């Protein structure tokens, strides 16, 4: 296995795949490291609305296309976890579960994971009614009642998917209104199966073998209300998935990696792109733009670096 590269991309979501592709296309020797399935969160979406590529309407198709294109360019794909970064002379050494790798530049494209609520019952009922993927799990709740927690774009998209299958969908929103794309808000308000509960905070998820209800605090009414349901779908934002790789990097209050206008982090030679970075726009178009910027920055840096 090769251990020395021009560029190591950590993460094989859309940002990572596109970064590796563009860097390899420009002639760099590239490795892409991913501990889970390639594609990231986008593979949970059956219908991309909108899709950044009119040829691909599902997340799986889009990710598979970029994966194939990356591999065709000779990128080394390593299914392994990455746990640390360290300076190694003029290079960066990446500690992985398959051994150390070195490169002149590293791009952290580790993405983000769905933020947890941190309430009683959430972890206990995971995969027993608590879910973060309506496209995956909606059929299991056909003709039953479900609860969606959140009020942004992702929550609305998933609520609309659930409404195709479920008897009813209750949205638990802490704010006074839905917030997101106008077309999604309009679709939500027009969907008879969806009821929005504003000024509400989830307190606990309860049940026996599976989820049976969610207890919410209705701040407007000043009471707690139990919402019977068979499933709880949580979309309250994202948290960075960089884990130990962010040690020593400048991050914002939520742990997202700070970068400059060219994608560089506070550690020389290390860049960050996509959902792992502070200020990320959140769409697939933003992910692809970030990937192109990171790849271009790596190519430019390598062009200035003397070759031994």
VENBELVEN-V974431 format. One record per run of one state. SS is the DSSP state (~ for helix, > for strand, _ for the rest). FROM is the first residue (numbers start at 1). TO is the last residue. If there is no record, write none. Layout:
[[SS/FROM/TO] [SS/FROM/TO]]
//
This chain:
[[_/1/3] [>/4/10] [_/11/12] [>/13/13] [~/14/25] [_/26/29] [>/30/34] [_/35/38] [>/39/39] [~/40/44] [_/45/58] [~/59/72] [_/73/75] [>/76/79] [_/80/81] [>/82/88] [_/89/90] [>/91/96] [_/97/100] [>/101/108] [_/109/111] [>/112/114] [_/115/119] [>/120/120] [_/121/125] [>/126/126] [_/127/129] [>/130/131] [_/132/133] [~/134/141] [_/142/144] [>/145/149] [_/150/152] [~/153/163] [_/164/167] [>/168/172] [_/173/181] [~/182/190] [_/191/193] [>/194/197] [_/198/199] [>/200/207] [_/208/210] [>/211/218] [_/219/222] [>/223/228] [_/229/230] [>/231/234] [_/235/237] [>/238/240] [_/241/242] [~/243/246] [_/247/250] [>/251/251] [_/252/256] [>/257/257] [_/258/263] [>/264/264] [_/265/269] [>/270/272] [_/273/273] [~/274/276] [>/277/277] [_/278/283] [~/284/304] [_/305/308]]
//
